[in-house]
């Protein structure tokens, strides 16, 4: 039989029936051949986290006899609806087997040894589902000749709420369990467990950054790609206070004994109810308060599961042996302004309040921003400061921390504008998802491409990003120079891509030396 290496990625042979059935540590699974790939969906990597297992660290799945057909995605973890969680309800299975993986492989040949890419979805740490059509990994796997793994993990209350009697950061522990499953099983699917790249966007990027800092994740992956990592990591004190407020919404205490009696959907509702009360908590929750509608959940710097912030860990050399790509989009906050019908409506008073709240230095920070951007009106200042605080500067500082700690990082910025509505979305948050996955008509793609015909320019850019990511997964080099703090060269992804000095230099100078500590409880 012709091998993938000799035939090339575009002329793979169809495997025989035996390669559709793959052994795992819990039992055999049967996949399905789909357009030159073999796909396995809904493979358990841990037991359902319900009953006695609720709010606990993930446990191994129950073994099964015979061959399990893995043709459908597993059910999503409990969550509210959201714009990035758009898929046909008829395609979303019900049940509590939330912890499952999905695998796209060019050929489930144990001898193949292809690079492995493990995707972690975003969604403000409270939304997301690996079965979302926007995360269909076929283009990445097929174009890059790599094995792609996606998986579900607990989010919201189930995954991130501080609960007495439960380990912190259960969502992160689920991710470690999924990576352990990859280590133990991916060879049978044609992947190389010694060549694993984790990649994620938004909260998924924040999770990737946390994994870089977690002792329990060491050795489970070898490269990482961080796309628009948020700044929000909670201090233990803030996490406890948020937990008490959410539990109070259902008249209970934030303990395992109390909350394990409540239907997960009711706790989702409690989190959403708290999100509607932002103005009640500004004095206590400070910088978090303007973004409670976005997320009252985030990884907690608990000193054990997550000992320090990712930036502190990387600066100390915790991930110096892991090769890193990091980057962001140019207009990160534009998406949220448009979806909230707030774009173009900022007042100078609102701009002043946000500049003083979010920039380093309070009132001095506000003055510094106005001096750095003298021609910017209230709308530009609001978009700039929130983009900087929430995504752009944390992602840049993460790369700089990696370099400081003796590691290597490559940086990029996406500056190409989404085509919908005359380009009003700009290079907004999440635009990189439909480009990377090639899912222009699903989920994010539906919002940002609006059903318009995809141009050759867009498909060329998408192919270029996929090629960079998969080349990095194979070699550790995305084909542009590593970032350093002298030249600050980055890859700019646009209609005419190129290697340039970091485009957001004015903001970088304003945040120079700021290390994004855990968000505190103020009172």
N, C-alpha and C positions, 0 to 999 in steps of 0.2 A: 504493500500500500504506500502511496506517495505520502510523505510526511509534510506537516505544515512548513517546516523550515525550508525544504527543498522546493515546495510548490509555490511559496509566497502567500501573503495574507489574503490575496484576492482569488486564489485558486485552490482553496481548501477542499478536500474530499469530504463527502458525506460519510459520517462515521457509521459503522454497523450498529445493529440493535444493542450490542453489549455496551457500547459507549453512551447509550441513553440511560443506563442504569449504573449508578455510582454508589459505592459504599461510603457511609459516614460513621462516626463513632456511635451514633444512636440507632442506625439502621440504614438500609439501602433506599435510595430515592430514584425515581424515574423522571427524566426531563423530556423536553419536546424539541424537535428540530425546527428552527424558524429562520429562514433566509440566511443560510450559511452559519448559523450559530446554534448551539444547544443551550436551552434556557431552563433553569430550575427555579420555581417560585414557591415561597411559603415553606421553606425547610426550617424546622424548629432548631434554634441554637440554645434555647433555655426553656425551662418549664413555664407555663402560664403563671404570671405573678399575681395570683389571686388566692383567696382563702388564707391559709397559714403563711403563704409565701408573699402576701401583699405587703408592700412597703419594705421588703427585705431585698438583700443582694440577690442577683439572679442565680437560679439553681439549674443543674443540668437537666436536659429534657428526658422524659421517660422513653426508654428504648422501645422500638417496635419490631415486630416480626414481619417477614415478607418484604415486599417492595412497596414503598409509599409513593403514590403519584403526586408530583409536585408541579402542577400546571397552573395554579392560581395563587395570587398574592395572599399573605396572611392578613387577618383583620388589623386595622389601625389601632393604635393606643387611644384611650379616651381623650377627646379634645372638642373644642368648639369649632364651628365653621369659620372659614376665613378666606380671603381672596386667593391666597396661595394654596388653598386646599380644595381647588375646584376640580372635581371629577364626578362622573355619573354615579349617583348613589347606588344604582343597580350593580355596579362593578365593585362595590366595597363590601366585602364579606363581614358578617357579624361574628362575634365570639370573643373569647378572652385569651386566645393564643397569640398574644401581641408580639412575641419575641421570635421573629423568623427572619431568615436571610433569603436572598435571591441571587442567582448566579447566571451571568451571561458568559459563555465560553466559546471560542472558535472550534474547539474540539476537546472533549473530556478524555484526553489521553494522558495517563499518569506520567508519560515520558516527555510531555511537551515542555513543561517548565516555563510557561509564559509569565511575564510580569503581572502582578495582581493590583487592581485599583479598588479601594473600598470607599464608597460614597457615604457621607453622613449628611442627612437632610437638615435644612434650617427650618425656621418658622417661629422665631421669638421664644424658643424653648417651651412653647405651648401648642404648636401646630406641627403637622407634618406626617407623612406616610410614604414609605418606600414604594408603594404600589401606585403612587400618583403618575399619570401618563407623562408628566413633565420630566420624570426621572427614568424614562425608558432608556436603558444604557446600550441599546443595540449599536448605535453609531460609534460610540467610543470603543466598544469591544471589537467591532468588525473593522473599523478604519485603522485602529491602532494595534490590532492583533494582540490584545491583552484580555485577561480575565477580569470582569467587573463584578463586584459584590455590592449589593445594597441591603439594608436591613431596617427593621422597625426597632425602636427603643422607646422607653417610657419618657413622657414629657409632662409638663404642667405639674399638678399636684402629685401624680403618681411618680414622676421622675425627679422633681427638683424641690418640692416643698420641704422645708426643715420640719421634721416630725420626731418628737421624743420617742426613743425606743427603736428608731429606724436608722440605717446608715444614711449619711448625706450623699447627695449626688448619685442617686440610683440610676438616673439616665446615663451618666458617665460609666457607671459599673456595668450597665447593659452593653455599652459600646466595647468595653474591655472584654466582656464575655463573647461578643460577636467576633472580635479580633482573635480571641483564643480558638474559636471555632474555625476561623480561617487558617490559623497556624496548624491545627490538627487535621483539617479535612481538605484544604484547597488543592493539595497535590493530586488527589483523585479526580479533580475537575480540570486538570491541565494547567494549574497555576503553580508558581514557585513560592513556597511559604517564606523563603529567604529574600524575597524581592517584593515587598508589600508597600504600597503607597496609600495613605489615607488622604482624602480630599473632601472639602465641604464648603458651604457658602452660608454667610450670615450666622445664625446660631449654630449651624453645622460647622462653620469655620471656628467659632468660639469653642466648640467641643473639640475640634482637632487641636487647637491651641492648648486646651486643658490637658488633653492626652499627652502632649509633649512634656507637660510638667508633672505627670502622675507616675509615681514609682510602679504602680501595678500595671502600667501599659508599656513599660520598657521592654524592648526586645520583640514586641509584637508587630512593629512596622519600622520601615527603614527610610522612608521619604514621606513628606507631607506637603499638601497644597492648601493654603489658607486664603479663601476668597471673601473679603469684606468681613473681617472679624469684629464683632461688637466689643465695646469697652466694659460691658456690664458683667462683673463678677462681684458677688455679694459678700460682705463681711458676715461673720457668724451672727453678730448682733442684729444687723439688718434682716437677715434671713429669718431669725426667730420672731422678730416683730411682724414681718409680713405673714408668717405662718399663723401667728395668733390672730391677726386681722382676718385672714381667710377662714380659719376655723370658726371664728366668731360669727361669720355669715350663716353658718348652720347651727349655731348655738352650742358649739363644742370646743374642746381644748385641742391643740395640735399634738396629739399623742396617737400612737398606734392603736391603743385600746379604744379611743373615741372614734377616730376617723375610719378605721377598718370596718366599722359597722355601716358606713355610708356608701351608697351606690356611687361608683366613680363619676357618673354623669352629673350627680348633684354637686360633687366637688368641683367639677368643671364650671358649673353655674356659679359656685361661690367665688371662684377666681375671676370670672367675668363680672360679677357684681362688684367686687372690690375695684376692678379696673375703672368703673364708672365714678369712683369717688376720689379722683385725683386731688382736687383742691382741698380735701379734708386733711391731707397728710403731707403737705409741702414742708412744714416745719420739721417733721421727723425724717422724711425720706429724701429730701433735698434734690440732688441731681436726677434721681430716679423718677420723681413725681411727674414731670411732663410726659414721660413715656410709659406710664402705667397702662394706658390703653394698648400699648404694644406688648409689654411683658412685665408681669410681676414675678417672673421666674428667671433664674439664671443659676449657673454653677456657684456653689458656696465655697469660699476659701475656709475650709473647716480644719485645716492643719493635719488631716490624715489622708482622706481620699485625694484631696487637692491641697497640698501643703502650703503653697504660695500662689500668687497670680502667675500666669504663664510668662509674662514679661520678666518678672523677678527670677523665675526658674531658668529661663533661657539665658539671661545675663550672667547667671552663675554657672553656665555651662551644662545644664541638665540635658540639652538636646544637641550638643556639639557634633555628635556622630550621625545626626539625622539631617539629610539634605532637605532644603525648604524652598518652596515658592510661596510668596505672599503678594497680595495686591488688592486693589479696590477699583471701583468705578469713579468717574469724575464727579457726577452729581448724585451722590448716594441718597440724599434726603428727598430728592424731587418726587420720587414715587409716592412717598407717604403724604406729602403735601397735596398732590393731585388726587389721591384716593380719599383724602379727608376734605376735599373741596376747599383747601386753604391756600392753594398756590396763587401767588399774586395778590394776596389779601393781608399781608403782614403790616402792622403799624410800627412806627419807630419805637413806641413804648414796648411792644412785644420783642422787637429786636434787642433793645437795651436789656430787658429782663433776661432773655436767653443768653446774651453775651456775658452778662455778669454771673449767671448761674453756672454756665458750662465752661467758660474759658479759664485757663490758668490765671489766677490773680484777681478775680472778681472785677471790681471797677477798673483797676489798672489793666486787666485783660480786655475789658470792653474798649478802653481807649486804644490799646495796642491793635486790636482788630480793625477799628475804624481808621487808624493810621496806615495799617498794612493794605487796606482795601478802601482808599479814599473816595472812589467813584461808586461804591456799592450802596444801593438803597436798602430799605428794610427787608425786602424779599431776598435779595442776594445775601445779606448778612445772616438772615435766619437759616437759609439753606446751607450756607458755608459753615456756620458754627455747629449746627447739628450734624452735618456730614463729617466734619472734622472730629467732633467729640465722640460720636457714636461708632464710626467705622473707619474713616480715612487715617486719622492719626494713631489709633490703637493698632491698626494693621501695620503701618509703617514702623511704629516703635517696636513691634514684635520682631520684625526683620532686623532692626538695628540691635535689639537685644541678642538675637541669635549671633550676629557678627561679633558683638561685644564678648559673648561667651565662648568665642573660639570656633564657631560653626560657620556654615556658608548659607547664604540666602540669595535668591533671585527675586527681583521685584518687578511688578507690572502695574500699569493703569489702563483701564478700558475707557476710552474717550469717544468711541463711536456712538452715535445717537440712535435710539430705538425709532423705527420709521413711523409709528402710528401717530396720527393727528399732527402731521407736519413736523414731527420731531420734538414735540413739546416735552416728552419724557426725558430727553437728553440721554446721557449715559448713566441711567439710574440704577438704583439697587436692584439686584436680581436679574439684570439684563444678561449677565454672563451665563445664566442657567440655560435658557433656550439655545443660546449660541453653542455652549459646550455640548449639550445633549442632542442638539439638532431637532428639538421638539418645539417647532415654531407655532404649532396649532393646538398646543395643550398647555393648560395651567398658565404659568408666567408668559409663555409665548402668546397665548390668546390675548392677554392684557397688553403686551408690549408690541405685538405685531398686528393685532386687531383683525386677523383674517386676511390681511393684505397679501398680495403675491410676494413671495420671498425673492428678493433680488439676488443676482449673481454676486454682488458685493457682500451681501449678508452671508451667503453660503460659503464664499471664499474666506471670510473672516472666521466663521464657525469652524471650518476645516483647519485653519491656521491655529486656532486656540486648541482644538483637539489634538493636533499634531504636536504642539508644544507640551501639552500635559502628558501624552502617552510616551513621547520621547524622554521626558524627564523620568517617568515611571520606569523606563527601560535602562537609562544611562545615568540619571542624576543631573543631567545638563539639558535645559530646555532650549538651548541654542541662542542664549544671549548672556552677556557678562554677569557675573555675580555682583551683587550690590556691595558697595563700600561707602564709608562715611566721608570720603574725599571727593570722588567724582559723582557719586549718587546716580549712576546710570540705571535706567529702568527700560523695560519693554513697553512701549505705548501701542496698544491695539486700537487701530482705527482703519478707515478705508485705505490709508497709506501708512501702514505700521512702520515703526522705526525704533531705534535705541536712542534715547535722549536723556537729558538731565531730568530729575524728578519734577513733574509739572507743577506740583503744589508747594513750591519752595517757600512762598510767603507764609502759608500755614505751618509748614514744618518748623520754621524759625520760631514761630509763636509758641510751639509746643516742645521745643528742644529741651531735653532733660526731664520732662514730665514722665513718670513711670506708671500712671494709671493704677493707683492702689485700689483695693476692694472698696466698693461703695459703702460708706459708713451709715450708721443710724445717728441722726443728729440730735435727738432729744427724746 
